[in-house]
Amino acid sequence: MSELPLPPARRQLGTSGIEASAIAWGMWRTTDGGFGTSDLAKLVHTALDAGIDLLDTADIYGFDGSDGFGDAEALFGEVLRAEPALRGRMVLASKGGIIPPRPYDQSRAYMDSALEASLTRLGVERIDLYQIHRPDILTHPQELASFLEGAVQSGKVGAIGVSNFTCPQIETLSHLLDTPLATTQPEISPLRVEPMENGETDQAIRLGLTTMAWSPLGGGRLMRPESEHDRTVARVLGEIAETQNIDRAVAAYSWLMAHPAGIIPIVGSQNAERISEAASALTVQWTREEWYRVFTAARGAPLP
């Protein structure tokens, strides 16, 4: 059975000209459990030293349901202020467009203020990749396009993208933009393969978007299965991981990276060893038979 090509160590973010590591590290949980500046600094160094330089955050990270909006960005900003040289070693990504506890607002006025607030919290003049976190159906896409164009033209943003947008929403927004979208960030994992069949990854390939996968371990359920389906997928993935002498999490990352859409998994672990280990996914090679074994288990039905 033919082997799939190994993923490249680095990928272009769309057609933006920005190059980043083929694996990202995300800061969704960096404000959990009394996490401090020194704790985050250690993880940032761990990621960068492992060759993972695409670092992903968002203005809503840190919100606990009643408080904490902006806390993850603010904490990251403290790290960057303490060690300014770190900024030049990373591709900094953030997101905006959600107002707690979950109204969405992508009006030009709000997004201008959200971007300024993120820049201030982070203590930077430019965010390399700025993504709209979730779609606001009450904002006309032309208004959102106007904000995104302005953000790039001002130099405050290097590249633009979307997260959790549907195919029609991406198509419409792309049509109204002169600056091409660089990325799309859906939830994809061996436990959620719908984007591989519903047109999302195909659209990304057609439009030249780089796909970034959030929750690539299925919210941790690949490591701690909760349902019979979880257990089946974890078992199949684990069997293949064992033949490669790798951890199941590394197998999951590499499985996504083997897809022709050039998927960048966002590692969510706050464990330094796990972050370093994730980089080994670059060396894992899949055969078509192995890859489809996982895909078939994920679908829960035989291939047509």
C-alpha positions as CSV (number, residue, x, y, z in Angstrom):
1,M,0.0,0.0,0.0
2,S,1.4,3.4,-1.0
3,E,2.8,5.7,1.6
4,L,1.5,9.2,2.0
5,P,4.1,12.0,1.9
6,L,5.5,13.4,5.1
7,P,4.3,16.9,6.0
8,P,6.6,19.8,5.4
9,A,8.1,21.4,8.5
10,R,6.6,24.8,7.6
11,R,3.6,25.9,5.7
12,Q,2.5,29.1,4.0
13,L,-0.6,30.8,5.5
14,G,-2.7,31.0,2.4
15,T,-1.2,33.3,-0.2
16,S,-0.2,35.9,2.5
17,G,3.5,35.2,2.2
18,I,3.6,34.4,5.9
19,E,5.3,31.1,6.7
20,A,4.7,29.2,9.9
21,S,5.3,25.9,11.5
22,A,3.1,23.0,10.4
23,I,1.9,22.6,13.9
24,A,0.5,25.3,16.1
25,W,0.2,25.7,19.9
26,G,-2.9,27.2,21.4
27,M,-3.5,29.2,24.6
28,W,-7.2,28.4,25.3
29,R,-6.4,26.9,28.7
30,T,-3.5,29.1,29.8
31,T,-5.6,30.9,32.4
32,D,-6.8,27.8,34.1
33,G,-5.8,26.9,37.6
34,G,-3.7,29.9,38.6
35,F,-1.5,29.9,35.6
36,G,1.1,32.7,35.9
37,T,3.5,34.6,33.6
38,S,6.4,32.4,34.4
39,D,4.3,29.3,33.6
40,L,3.2,30.7,30.2
41,A,6.8,31.8,29.4
42,K,8.0,28.3,30.0
43,L,5.5,26.9,27.6
44,V,6.2,29.5,24.9
45,H,9.9,28.7,25.1
46,T,9.0,25.0,24.9
47,A,7.0,25.4,21.8
48,L,9.5,27.7,20.1
49,D,12.4,25.4,21.0
50,A,10.5,22.5,19.5
51,G,10.1,24.4,16.2
52,I,6.4,25.3,16.8
53,D,6.3,29.0,16.2
54,L,2.6,29.5,15.2
55,L,1.1,30.6,18.5
56,D,-2.7,30.9,18.7
57,T,-4.8,32.9,21.2
58,A,-8.0,34.9,21.2
59,D,-9.6,37.8,23.1
60,I,-12.2,35.5,24.7
61,Y,-9.7,33.0,26.0
62,G,-9.8,33.3,29.8
63,F,-13.5,34.1,30.0
64,D,-15.0,31.8,32.7
65,G,-18.6,32.6,32.1
66,S,-18.7,35.8,34.2
67,D,-15.2,37.3,34.1
68,G,-11.8,37.0,32.5
69,F,-12.4,38.3,29.0
70,G,-9.0,39.1,27.5
71,D,-7.0,37.4,30.3
72,A,-5.1,35.0,28.0
73,E,-4.0,37.8,25.7
74,A,-3.0,40.0,28.7
75,L,-1.0,37.1,30.2
76,F,0.8,36.5,26.9
77,G,1.4,40.2,26.7
78,E,3.2,40.1,30.0
79,V,5.5,37.4,28.6
80,L,6.3,39.4,25.5
81,R,7.0,42.6,27.6
82,A,9.4,40.6,29.8
83,E,11.2,39.1,26.8
84,P,10.7,41.4,23.8
85,A,13.0,39.2,21.6
86,L,10.4,36.4,21.7
87,R,8.1,38.4,19.4
88,G,10.5,38.0,16.5
89,R,10.6,34.2,16.9
90,M,6.9,33.6,16.5
91,V,3.9,33.9,14.1
92,L,1.3,35.5,16.4
93,A,-2.3,34.6,15.8
94,S,-5.4,36.0,17.6
95,K,-9.1,36.1,17.1
96,G,-12.0,38.4,17.9
97,G,-15.7,39.0,17.3
98,I,-17.3,37.4,20.3
99,I,-18.7,39.5,23.2
100,P,-19.3,37.4,26.4
101,P,-21.4,35.6,27.2
102,R,-21.9,34.8,23.4
103,P,-23.5,37.6,21.4
104,Y,-21.4,38.0,18.3
105,D,-20.6,41.4,16.9
106,Q,-18.6,42.0,13.7
107,S,-19.7,45.5,13.0
108,R,-16.9,47.7,11.8
109,A,-17.0,49.8,15.0
110,Y,-16.8,46.9,17.3
111,M,-14.2,45.0,15.4
112,D,-12.0,48.1,15.2
113,S,-12.2,48.4,19.0
114,A,-11.7,44.7,19.5
115,L,-8.5,44.7,17.4
116,E,-7.1,47.7,19.2
117,A,-7.9,46.1,22.6
118,S,-6.0,42.9,21.5
119,L,-3.0,44.9,20.3
120,T,-2.9,46.7,23.7
121,R,-3.2,43.6,25.8
122,L,-0.5,41.8,23.8
123,G,1.7,44.9,23.7
124,V,2.4,44.6,20.0
125,E,1.9,46.8,17.0
126,R,1.0,44.0,14.7
127,I,-0.8,40.6,14.8
128,D,0.5,38.3,12.1
129,L,-2.8,36.4,11.7
130,Y,-6.1,37.8,12.8
131,Q,-9.2,35.6,12.5
132,I,-12.9,36.2,13.0
133,H,-13.8,33.8,15.8
134,R,-17.4,32.9,14.9
135,P,-19.8,34.3,12.3
136,D,-22.1,37.1,13.3
137,I,-25.2,36.6,11.1
138,L,-26.4,40.1,11.9
139,T,-23.4,41.9,10.3
140,H,-23.5,42.3,6.6
141,P,-20.4,40.5,5.2
142,Q,-19.5,43.7,3.3
143,E,-19.0,45.5,6.6
144,L,-16.9,42.7,7.9
145,A,-14.8,42.7,4.7
146,S,-14.4,46.5,5.2
147,F,-12.9,45.9,8.6
148,L,-10.6,43.2,7.5
149,E,-9.3,45.2,4.5
150,G,-8.7,48.2,6.8
151,A,-6.9,46.0,9.4
152,V,-4.4,44.8,6.7
153,Q,-4.0,48.2,5.1
154,S,-3.2,49.8,8.4
155,G,-0.4,47.3,9.0
156,K,-2.0,46.2,12.3
157,V,-2.7,42.8,10.8
158,G,-0.5,40.7,8.5
159,A,-3.0,38.1,7.3
160,I,-6.7,37.5,7.8
161,G,-8.8,34.4,8.4
162,V,-12.0,32.9,9.8
163,S,-12.9,30.3,12.4
164,N,-16.1,28.2,12.5
165,F,-17.5,29.8,9.4
166,T,-19.7,27.7,7.0
167,C,-18.7,27.1,3.4
168,P,-21.3,29.7,2.1
169,Q,-20.2,32.2,4.7
170,I,-16.6,31.8,3.6
171,E,-17.6,32.0,-0.1
172,T,-19.5,35.2,0.4
173,L,-16.9,36.9,2.5
174,S,-14.1,35.9,0.1
175,H,-16.1,37.3,-2.8
176,L,-16.2,40.7,-1.1
177,L,-12.5,40.9,-0.2
178,D,-9.6,42.2,-2.2
179,T,-7.2,40.7,0.3
180,P,-7.6,37.0,0.2
181,L,-8.5,35.1,3.3
182,A,-5.4,33.1,4.5
183,T,-6.9,30.6,6.9
184,T,-10.0,28.8,8.1
185,Q,-10.1,27.2,11.5
186,P,-12.8,24.6,12.0
187,E,-13.0,21.8,14.5
188,I,-11.4,18.7,13.0
189,S,-10.1,15.6,14.6
190,P,-10.3,11.8,14.1
191,L,-13.5,12.2,16.2
192,R,-14.9,14.9,13.9
193,V,-14.2,14.3,10.2
194,E,-17.3,16.1,8.8
195,P,-15.2,18.9,7.3
196,M,-13.5,16.3,5.1
197,E,-16.8,15.2,3.6
198,N,-19.0,18.3,3.7
199,G,-16.9,20.4,1.4
200,E,-15.0,22.5,4.0
201,T,-11.5,21.1,3.3
202,D,-12.3,21.0,-0.5
203,Q,-13.3,24.7,-0.4
204,A,-10.1,25.5,1.5
205,I,-8.0,23.8,-1.2
206,R,-9.9,25.6,-4.0
207,L,-9.6,29.0,-2.3
208,G,-6.0,28.5,-1.2
209,L,-6.8,28.7,2.5
210,T,-4.6,27.0,5.1
211,T,-6.8,24.9,7.4
212,M,-6.0,25.1,11.1
213,A,-7.7,22.4,13.2
214,W,-8.9,23.3,16.7
215,S,-9.5,20.5,19.2
216,P,-7.5,17.9,17.2
217,L,-7.8,15.4,20.0
218,G,-11.6,15.8,20.2
219,G,-11.5,17.8,23.4
220,G,-9.3,15.1,24.9
221,R,-11.7,12.3,24.2
222,L,-9.1,10.5,22.0
223,M,-7.0,10.2,25.2
224,R,-9.9,9.6,27.6
225,P,-12.8,8.1,25.5
226,E,-16.3,8.7,26.7
227,S,-18.5,6.8,24.2
228,E,-18.3,3.6,22.3
229,H,-17.5,5.6,19.1
230,D,-14.7,7.4,21.0
231,R,-13.3,4.0,22.2
232,T,-13.4,2.5,18.7
233,V,-11.6,5.4,17.1
234,A,-9.1,5.6,19.9
235,R,-8.4,1.8,19.7
236,V,-7.8,1.9,15.9
237,L,-5.6,5.0,16.2
238,G,-3.7,3.4,19.1
239,E,-3.0,0.2,17.2
240,I,-1.4,2.2,14.4
241,A,0.4,4.4,16.9
242,E,1.9,1.3,18.5
243,T,3.3,0.1,15.3
244,Q,5.0,3.5,14.8
245,N,6.1,3.6,18.5
246,I,4.4,6.9,19.0
247,D,1.8,8.3,21.4
248,R,-1.8,8.3,20.4
249,A,-1.9,12.1,20.4
250,V,1.0,12.3,18.1
251,A,-0.7,9.9,15.8
252,A,-3.8,12.1,15.7
253,Y,-1.8,15.2,14.8
254,S,0.1,13.4,12.1
255,W,-3.1,11.8,10.7
256,L,-4.6,15.3,10.2
257,M,-1.3,16.6,8.7
258,A,-1.4,13.8,6.1
259,H,-4.5,15.3,4.5
260,P,-3.9,17.1,1.2
261,A,-5.5,20.3,2.6
262,G,-2.3,20.8,4.6
263,I,-4.1,20.8,8.0
264,I,-2.3,22.5,10.8
265,P,-3.3,20.9,14.2
266,I,-3.5,23.3,17.1
267,V,-2.0,21.6,20.1
268,G,-3.9,22.6,23.2
269,S,-1.9,20.9,25.9
270,Q,-0.4,23.0,28.8
271,N,2.1,20.3,29.5
272,A,5.6,21.1,28.3
273,E,6.5,17.5,27.6
274,R,3.4,17.0,25.5
275,I,4.1,20.2,23.5
276,S,7.6,19.0,22.7
277,E,6.4,15.6,21.8
278,A,3.8,17.0,19.4
279,A,6.6,18.2,17.1
280,S,7.5,14.5,16.4
281,A,4.3,14.3,14.3
282,L,6.4,15.7,11.5
283,T,8.3,12.5,11.2
284,V,5.3,10.1,11.1
285,Q,4.4,8.6,7.7
286,W,1.1,7.0,7.0
287,T,0.1,4.5,4.4
288,R,-3.3,5.0,2.7
289,E,-4.5,1.8,4.3
290,E,-3.7,3.0,7.8
291,W,-5.2,6.5,7.2
292,Y,-8.4,5.1,5.8
293,R,-8.7,2.6,8.8
294,V,-8.9,5.6,11.1
295,F,-11.2,7.5,8.7
296,T,-13.6,4.5,8.5
297,A,-13.7,4.2,12.3
298,A,-14.3,7.9,12.6
299,R,-17.3,7.7,10.1
300,G,-18.7,4.8,12.0
301,A,-19.7,3.3,8.6
302,P,-17.9,1.5,5.8
303,L,-16.6,3.6,2.9
304,P,-18.9,3.7,0.0
